[in-house]
Amino acid sequence: MDASVPIEHVLLRIKVLNLAYLTVALPLFTLLFCFATSMLFQYTAVNTTVCKVYNFCPSVSAITGISPQRYIWRMGVALHTGPRLLLASLYPRYFARRAALVAAPKRALFSRLTRANYALHLAEALSLVGVTYVSNRENYPVHEKIFIVFMVSSLLYMVGTCLAVHMCAHKDDTEMERKSRRLKLSLLVLTLAASAGMLFFFYKHRIHCVELAFSWFSICEYVICLCNMAFHLTLVYDIPNEELLVGLPVTKAVCSSSSSSSRKDQ
């Protein structure tokens, strides 16, 4: 709905900030639960790989692919997906408002970038669902391909977002907006470094079966997960005071009230 349309008879009011915290908290705490319980009760199962070498840290796929942890993880991802897709739709509107701050020759490029970024955000969210519900133990080839889609779309989304916020930066931006830009860039750099480390250690593990290589691969994977969650949480710096409202536009509310009055008169 157009933001200029006044609303009354508000049925639901949710702060975007609270919704963003909930969207990150669900996968974060379910991931921590899966990690803690698998390390305590299924240590050998989650640290055993095809190479049969010593490892001390299991991968995300390992701790979320065993039972009963897989059901907890799937529940957390399922519950967070609806709010996640809703929040994803807010960034295009946020950037549309800031398009006037972009230099005129670059506005068309900025518009294309934000649309592509929205598609990448959706691809990342949906591939997370896919990689969650197709575990590595059930169908490794499909799980691996969906994981690659998740990684590529996630990295490209982070790059695109950093470019977009840089293009619409303005000298009158608030300290919170400047902090958001710095934090996004820092998280992107850390994610790229962890991704490079993950590829390196995966090569060492799969090709040479180096001891502890898979553990370091897993640590890089956890860093990427945490950076990804933190990156999405920077939304609270960009639109800290926005709210989501469910209600009737004033015109419809008036019509509804008039209709009710007419029925009473009859």
N, C-alpha and C positions, 0 to 999 in steps of 0.2 A: 504494500500500500504506500502511496505517496506520503512522505513525511509531513506535507502541508495540510493534509486532511485531518481536521480535529476529530477526536474520538471521545465518546462518552459511553456510559454503561460498560466500563472496563471490567472484564471477567478475570483476567490474569495479567499480572505484572511481574516480570522477572528482570533483575539486573544482569546485564551481559557479563559483568565481572564475576558474579556468582556462578553463572552458567559455564563460564570458561574454567573456573576452578574445579567445578564438578566434572567437566569433560576430561580434564587432565588427571584428577584424583582417581577416577575409576580404573583406568589402565595402570596407573602408577602403583596403587595399593594392591591390586590383584597380581601385578608382576612381582612385587616384593613378597607377597604371600607365597606365590609359586616358588620363588627362589629359596625362601627360608625353609619351607616345608620339604622341598626336594633335597636340599642340602642336609637337613636333619634326619630325614627318614628314608631317602632313596639315593644316597650319595653315590654309591657304586653304579647304579643304573644310569644316572644322568651324566656321569663323567666317563663312561666307557664309550670308546669310539671304535671305528673299524680298524684303526691302526694298533689298538691294544697297548698304547703307551700311557704313561702317567699324566693325568690332568687334575687340576684342583678347582677349576671353575667351569660349570656347564654353560652351554649356549642358551639363548632365549627359547629357541625351538625345542631344546631338550627339556627344559623345566615346564614348558607349556604344552608339551606333547604327551606327557605321561598322565596316568589316571591316579587320583581324582583331580589333579591340578588343571588338566585341560578344560574341565567343565567350569571351574571358577574363572579361568582366563577368558573362556568364550563368553561367559555371562558378563564379565566386565567390559569386554570389547563391544558386545551387542548393546549394552545399556548406554555406552558412550557414543555410539555411532549416530543416533538421531540428533542429539545436541551438537555433535561435531559437524554434521552436514549443515545444520542451521547456522552455526557460527561461520562456516566457510562462506555462506552466502552474504555475510556482512562486509567482508573485505572489498568486494567489487563496488559496493555502495560507498564505503569509506574512501576508496581511491577516486571514485567518480566525483565526490565532493571536493577532493584536493586537485582535480585535474586542472583547474584554473591557475594553480601555482606552477604548473609545468610550462616551460618555454614553448611558445606557440608552434615552432617548427617540429617539436618533439611530441606534441599531444596525440597525434595519430598513433605513433609508436607506443606511447604510454598506454593508450586505450587497448591496443592489441596485446601488449605485455600483460595487462591486468586480466584480460579475458583468458589468455593462455594460462596464466597463473591459477585462475579459478578452476580450469579444467585439470591442471596438475594436482591441485588440492583435493579435488573429488577422486582422482585416480589414486592418490596416496591413501585416502580414507577407505576406499572400497578394496584396494589391494591388501590393506591391513586386515580387513574382514576375511578376505580370501586366504591369506597366509595363516590366519587363526583357525579357520574351520577346515583347512586341508593341512593336517600336521605332517611333519617330516617322517613320522613313523607309519602313517597311513599311505602316503603317496609322495615319496621324496622328489621325483622329477617335477611334478606339478608344483609342489611346495617351493622348490628352488626357483622356478620360473616366476611365480607370483612374488617371491621375496625380491627378486631382481627388479621387477616392476615397481615394487614398493620403494626400494632404495633409490632407483633412478628418478621416479616422480617426486620423492621427498627432497632429494638434493636439488633438483631443478626448481622445485617450488621455493625452497629457501633462497636460492640464487635469484630467482625472479622477484621475490618479495623484497630482498635487499636492494635490487636495482630500482624497483618501483618506489620504495620509500626514499631512496636517494634522489630520484628524478623529481619528486614532489616536495623535497625539503625546502624550507623557507626560513629566513632569518628571524621571523616572529614566532617560530614554533616554540611550544612550551618545553620546559626542561624534561618533562616526562616523555615527550615525543622524541627529543634528542637522545634520551636514555634508551628508548626503545630501539632506535636505529643502531646505536653502539652495541647493544646487547644482541640484536639480530645478527650483526656482522661477526661478533665474537663467537656466537654459537655456530654460525656457518663455517668459520675457519676451523673450529674444534671438530665439527662433524666431518669436514673434508679430511682433516688429519687422521681422525679415527677410521674413516672409510679406507684411506690408503693403508693404514695399519692392518685393518681387517682383511683386505685383499692379500697383503703380504703374508700374514700368518696363515691364512686359508691355503695359500700356495704351499707354504712350508709343511702344513699338516697333510694335505691331500697328496702331494707329490713325493715328499721326503719323509713323512711320518715323524717329524721332529717332536721330541718330548716337550710338553708344555705349549706347543704352538697353538693347539686348539683352545687352551685356556686364555692365551693372550688374544686370540681371535674373539673369544666370548667377551672378554673385558672391553675390547673395542666396540663390540655390538651393544653392550650396556651403555657405554658412553654415548653412542649414536641415539639410542632410545631416549635417554635422559635429555640430551640436547634437543631432540625432536619435540619432546613434550614441552620443554622450556621455551622453545621457539614459538610454538602455538600459543603458549601462555602470554607472550608479549602483547597479544591482542588487548590485554587489560590496560596497557600503557597508551595504546592508540585510541581506544574508545572507552575510557574509564567510567563515564557517566551515562552511557546509553542504556536504555531499557527496552525490553520486548513487551509489547502490549497486545492483548487479545481483547477485542471489544467491537462495538458498532460505530461506524462513522456517524457524525451528528445528524446528517440528512436521513440516514436509515433509522436512527434511533428516534427521531421526531416522527417519521412515518409510522414506526411501530407503536409509539405512544398514542398517536392520533387514531390508529386502527383499534387499539384497545379501548380508547374512550368512546369510539363510535359503537362498539359492541356493547359497552355498558349502557349507553343511552337507549339502545334498542331493548 
